[in-house]
Amino acid sequence: MKMLKYFIVGIMLALPVQAHEMVPTYPRLEISHMDGLLKATMKMFNKRADVEYYEVGVFDKDLNPIPFVTAYNVFKLEYLGHVTFDIYIRASDRYRAVYVCSRSKIRKDGNTKTAIASKICSKFRND
Amino acid sequence: MFKKSALLVGMMFVPFATSAAEVPITGTVESRCIIQTDSAGTFGNPNAYTLTTKPADGGEPAIVRYDITLADSYYAEITPPTAFSSAPALPDVVTWVGSVEVSTVSDATGMGTYETDKVELGDTDRYDMTATGSTWFKISSTATMGGEKAFAGGTYTAVAEAVCIAK
């Protein structure tokens, strides 16, 4: 029975999948080259063939949005593409900003179906 | 004679020695949460006023997999669809019924209580991902048109949300 379970898990792991990942899990806010702004660097990898665009946001502990600056809030990331991007927030928001999240943007297409919007939220380190 | 042969043999090895070079391939392993979409799901249409992901009615539930490499560091929050993201004009109000459940786990001991320990926050189910490994979640959804009115012909898409939040 246990072997059968491992076999099923193995088969499922081997099936083609669509993945969204963002690191680090606990980014550190550092002093940037601009006065009054802090910076965190994030990396993303798109293994979702059905998704080309991702949206980035910065949020407080209750997931309310916090002002931030990055090169593009919504950016194109090709299938199997990597991207490294910087997030800038005001130093005054240092302790209010808790999460930085990336969310997949689903394209409208011609099937009657459900779609999965994936969202990954990293948490700023407070040390 | 011996010296000449030794020199010749030595020279033969020179090109190999000089052409050898190390090509380092580096990588960094970071703890992470990965959301994998195994199946996006499909609606079946068992009657004029229902769209459902139930396999018995011609649908297919959505399956998402969470891969966790750092124990006790993430929450998985999954919300079944609560509206259509694209649809033809709707003649009445649509009622949504959705559910999320753990379908398979890679570590029965560490993940065995995920389903019983989940917290329901409105439409969203929150799971505390306390173990490393993979967890598959099944997302089911049924949309019923009010007054048993028929869904108009066309394309319907509804979006479920799978979130991974660092603790």
HADDOCK unambig.tbl for C-alpha pairs under 7 A between the chains (distance, minus, plus):
assign (segid A and resid 9 and name CA) (segid B and resid 106 and name CA) 6.52 0.50 0.50
assign (segid A and resid 17 and name CA) (segid B and resid 36 and name CA) 5.97 0.50 0.50
assign (segid A and resid 17 and name CA) (segid B and resid 37 and name CA) 5.91 0.50 0.50
assign (segid A and resid 17 and name CA) (segid B and resid 38 and name CA) 5.11 0.50 0.50
assign (segid A and resid 18 and name CA) (segid B and resid 36 and name CA) 5.06 0.50 0.50
assign (segid A and resid 18 and name CA) (segid B and resid 37 and name CA) 4.90 0.50 0.50
assign (segid A and resid 18 and name CA) (segid B and resid 38 and name CA) 6.50 0.50 0.50
assign (segid A and resid 19 and name CA) (segid B and resid 34 and name CA) 6.45 0.50 0.50
assign (segid A and resid 19 and name CA) (segid B and resid 35 and name CA) 5.44 0.50 0.50
assign (segid A and resid 19 and name CA) (segid B and resid 36 and name CA) 4.11 0.50 0.50
assign (segid A and resid 19 and name CA) (segid B and resid 37 and name CA) 6.29 0.50 0.50
assign (segid A and resid 20 and name CA) (segid B and resid 34 and name CA) 5.88 0.50 0.50
assign (segid A and resid 20 and name CA) (segid B and resid 35 and name CA) 5.42 0.50 0.50
assign (segid A and resid 20 and name CA) (segid B and resid 36 and name CA) 6.49 0.50 0.50
assign (segid A and resid 21 and name CA) (segid B and resid 33 and name CA) 6.70 0.50 0.50
assign (segid A and resid 21 and name CA) (segid B and resid 34 and name CA) 4.91 0.50 0.50
assign (segid A and resid 21 and name CA) (segid B and resid 35 and name CA) 6.71 0.50 0.50
assign (segid A and resid 23 and name CA) (segid B and resid 32 and name CA) 6.34 0.50 0.50
assign (segid A and resid 24 and name CA) (segid B and resid 30 and name CA) 6.81 0.50 0.50
assign (segid A and resid 25 and name CA) (segid B and resid 31 and name CA) 6.74 0.50 0.50
assign (segid A and resid 25 and name CA) (segid B and resid 32 and name CA) 5.92 0.50 0.50
assign (segid A and resid 25 and name CA) (segid B and resid 166 and name CA) 6.49 0.50 0.50
assign (segid A and resid 110 and name CA) (segid B and resid 155 and name CA) 5.96 0.50 0.50
assign (segid A and resid 111 and name CA) (segid B and resid 155 and name CA) 5.73 0.50 0.50
assign (segid A and resid 111 and name CA) (segid B and resid 156 and name CA) 6.94 0.50 0.50
assign (segid A and resid 112 and name CA) (segid B and resid 42 and name CA) 6.49 0.50 0.50
assign (segid A and resid 112 and name CA) (segid B and resid 43 and name CA) 6.05 0.50 0.50
assign (segid A and resid 112 and name CA) (segid B and resid 155 and name CA) 4.98 0.50 0.50
assign (segid A and resid 112 and name CA) (segid B and resid 156 and name CA) 4.60 0.50 0.50
assign (segid A and resid 112 and name CA) (segid B and resid 157 and name CA) 5.61 0.50 0.50
assign (segid A and resid 113 and name CA) (segid B and resid 41 and name CA) 5.97 0.50 0.50
assign (segid A and resid 113 and name CA) (segid B and resid 42 and name CA) 4.04 0.50 0.50
assign (segid A and resid 113 and name CA) (segid B and resid 43 and name CA) 5.08 0.50 0.50
assign (segid A and resid 113 and name CA) (segid B and resid 156 and name CA) 6.44 0.50 0.50
assign (segid A and resid 113 and name CA) (segid B and resid 157 and name CA) 5.10 0.50 0.50
assign (segid A and resid 113 and name CA) (segid B and resid 158 and name CA) 6.67 0.50 0.50
assign (segid A and resid 114 and name CA) (segid B and resid 40 and name CA) 5.95 0.50 0.50
assign (segid A and resid 114 and name CA) (segid B and resid 41 and name CA) 5.16 0.50 0.50
assign (segid A and resid 114 and name CA) (segid B and resid 42 and name CA) 5.60 0.50 0.50
assign (segid A and resid 114 and name CA) (segid B and resid 43 and name CA) 6.89 0.50 0.50
assign (segid A and resid 114 and name CA) (segid B and resid 157 and name CA) 5.50 0.50 0.50
assign (segid A and resid 114 and name CA) (segid B and resid 158 and name CA) 4.75 0.50 0.50
assign (segid A and resid 114 and name CA) (segid B and resid 159 and name CA) 5.53 0.50 0.50
assign (segid A and resid 114 and name CA) (segid B and resid 160 and name CA) 6.89 0.50 0.50
assign (segid A and resid 115 and name CA) (segid B and resid 40 and name CA) 5.10 0.50 0.50
assign (segid A and resid 115 and name CA) (segid B and resid 41 and name CA) 6.78 0.50 0.50
assign (segid A and resid 115 and name CA) (segid B and resid 157 and name CA) 6.96 0.50 0.50
assign (segid A and resid 115 and name CA) (segid B and resid 158 and name CA) 6.12 0.50 0.50
assign (segid A and resid 115 and name CA) (segid B and resid 159 and name CA) 4.62 0.50 0.50
assign (segid A and resid 115 and name CA) (segid B and resid 160 and name CA) 6.05 0.50 0.50
assign (segid A and resid 116 and name CA) (segid B and resid 40 and name CA) 5.96 0.50 0.50
assign (segid A and resid 116 and name CA) (segid B and resid 159 and name CA) 5.58 0.50 0.50
assign (segid A and resid 116 and name CA) (segid B and resid 160 and name CA) 4.93 0.50 0.50
assign (segid A and resid 116 and name CA) (segid B and resid 161 and name CA) 5.64 0.50 0.50
assign (segid A and resid 116 and name CA) (segid B and resid 162 and name CA) 6.78 0.50 0.50
assign (segid A and resid 117 and name CA) (segid B and resid 159 and name CA) 6.40 0.50 0.50
assign (segid A and resid 117 and name CA) (segid B and resid 160 and name CA) 6.08 0.50 0.50
assign (segid A and resid 117 and name CA) (segid B and resid 161 and name CA) 4.68 0.50 0.50
assign (segid A and resid 117 and name CA) (segid B and resid 162 and name CA) 6.14 0.50 0.50
assign (segid A and resid 118 and name CA) (segid B and resid 35 and name CA) 6.70 0.50 0.50
assign (segid A and resid 118 and name CA) (segid B and resid 161 and name CA) 5.89 0.50 0.50
assign (segid A and resid 118 and name CA) (segid B and resid 162 and name CA) 4.84 0.50 0.50
assign (segid A and resid 118 and name CA) (segid B and resid 163 and name CA) 5.83 0.50 0.50
assign (segid A and resid 119 and name CA) (segid B and resid 162 and name CA) 6.16 0.50 0.50
assign (segid A and resid 119 and name CA) (segid B and resid 163 and name CA) 4.54 0.50 0.50
assign (segid A and resid 119 and name CA) (segid B and resid 164 and name CA) 6.33 0.50 0.50
assign (segid A and resid 120 and name CA) (segid B and resid 163 and name CA) 5.67 0.50 0.50
assign (segid A and resid 120 and name CA) (segid B and resid 164 and name CA) 4.82 0.50 0.50
assign (segid A and resid 120 and name CA) (segid B and resid 165 and name CA) 6.07 0.50 0.50
assign (segid A and resid 121 and name CA) (segid B and resid 164 and name CA) 6.09 0.50 0.50
assign (segid A and resid 121 and name CA) (segid B and resid 165 and name CA) 4.67 0.50 0.50
assign (segid A and resid 121 and name CA) (segid B and resid 166 and name CA) 6.09 0.50 0.50
assign (segid A and resid 122 and name CA) (segid B and resid 165 and name CA) 6.44 0.50 0.50
assign (segid A and resid 122 and name CA) (segid B and resid 166 and name CA) 5.35 0.50 0.50
assign (segid A and resid 123 and name CA) (segid B and resid 166 and name CA) 5.65 0.50 0.50
